[in-house]
Amino acid sequence: MQYTVKHLGNQLCNRLGRFILIVGLVLLPLLASAQREAIDLANRGPQVGDTIPEFSLPDQNGEVWTNESIIGPNGTMLVFIRSADW
């Protein structure tokens, strides 16, 4: 059987591709399970049940909202979303 350079090159590429795939499949779970630094949520602002300071903030339409204007019969839940699109 005669092998051409093209045939040998294709074989090498196929084997190299399989090797990279296998190494990737083995290493990916190891990298994903690496220990991450724990986040201390106690230092990240008001906690559930904390009293927040009085505030007065405008929304996107210019309407001003305060603590009293947003409170409902069961209290208030504030959710702050940090946007990367300012």
C-alpha positions as CSV (number, residue, x, y, z in Angstrom):
1,M,0.0,0.0,0.0
2,Q,1.4,3.4,-1.0
3,Y,0.9,6.4,1.3
4,T,1.1,9.9,-0.1
5,V,2.2,12.9,1.9
6,K,-1.4,14.1,1.8
7,H,-2.6,10.9,3.3
8,L,0.0,10.9,6.1
9,G,-0.8,14.6,6.8
10,N,-4.5,13.8,7.1
11,Q,-3.8,10.9,9.4
12,L,-1.6,13.1,11.6
13,C,-4.2,15.9,11.7
14,N,-6.9,13.4,12.7
15,R,-4.8,11.9,15.5
16,L,-3.8,15.3,16.7
17,G,-7.4,16.4,16.7
18,R,-8.5,13.4,18.7
19,F,-5.7,13.9,21.2
20,I,-6.6,17.6,21.7
21,L,-10.3,16.6,22.1
22,I,-9.5,13.9,24.7
23,V,-7.1,16.2,26.6
24,G,-9.8,18.9,26.6
25,L,-12.5,16.5,27.8
26,V,-10.2,15.4,30.7
27,L,-9.0,18.8,31.7
28,L,-12.3,20.7,31.4
29,P,-14.0,19.1,34.5
30,L,-10.8,19.7,36.5
31,L,-10.7,23.3,35.6
32,A,-14.4,23.8,36.3
33,S,-14.1,22.2,39.7
34,A,-11.2,24.5,40.8
35,Q,-11.9,26.1,44.2
36,R,-13.2,29.6,43.9
37,E,-12.8,32.3,46.6
38,A,-15.8,32.5,48.8
39,I,-17.8,35.8,48.6
40,D,-18.6,37.4,52.0
41,L,-22.1,38.6,51.4
42,A,-22.3,40.3,54.8
43,N,-20.1,43.1,53.3
44,R,-22.1,43.5,50.2
45,G,-24.8,46.0,51.3
46,P,-28.0,45.7,53.3
47,Q,-29.0,42.1,54.3
48,V,-32.5,40.6,54.4
49,G,-34.4,42.3,57.2
50,D,-32.0,45.3,57.6
51,T,-33.5,48.8,57.7
52,I,-32.2,50.9,54.8
53,P,-31.5,54.6,54.9
54,E,-34.1,57.1,53.6
55,F,-33.7,57.7,49.8
56,S,-35.1,59.6,47.0
57,L,-34.2,58.5,43.5
58,P,-35.5,59.3,40.0
59,D,-36.4,56.5,37.6
60,Q,-35.7,56.4,33.8
61,N,-38.8,58.6,33.3
62,G,-37.8,61.2,35.8
63,E,-40.4,60.2,38.4
64,V,-38.9,60.4,42.0
65,W,-39.3,57.3,44.2
66,T,-38.8,57.3,48.0
67,N,-38.9,54.6,50.7
68,E,-42.5,55.5,51.5
69,S,-43.6,55.6,47.8
70,I,-42.6,52.0,47.1
71,I,-43.6,50.2,50.3
72,G,-46.4,47.8,50.0
73,P,-48.6,45.9,52.6
74,N,-46.0,43.2,53.0
75,G,-42.9,45.4,52.9
76,T,-40.5,46.1,50.1
77,M,-38.0,44.1,48.1
78,L,-35.3,46.1,46.4
79,V,-33.3,44.5,43.6
80,F,-30.2,46.2,42.3
81,I,-29.0,45.2,38.9
82,R,-25.6,46.3,37.8
83,S,-25.6,46.8,34.1
84,A,-22.6,46.7,31.8
85,D,-24.5,48.8,29.3
86,W,-24.5,52.3,30.7
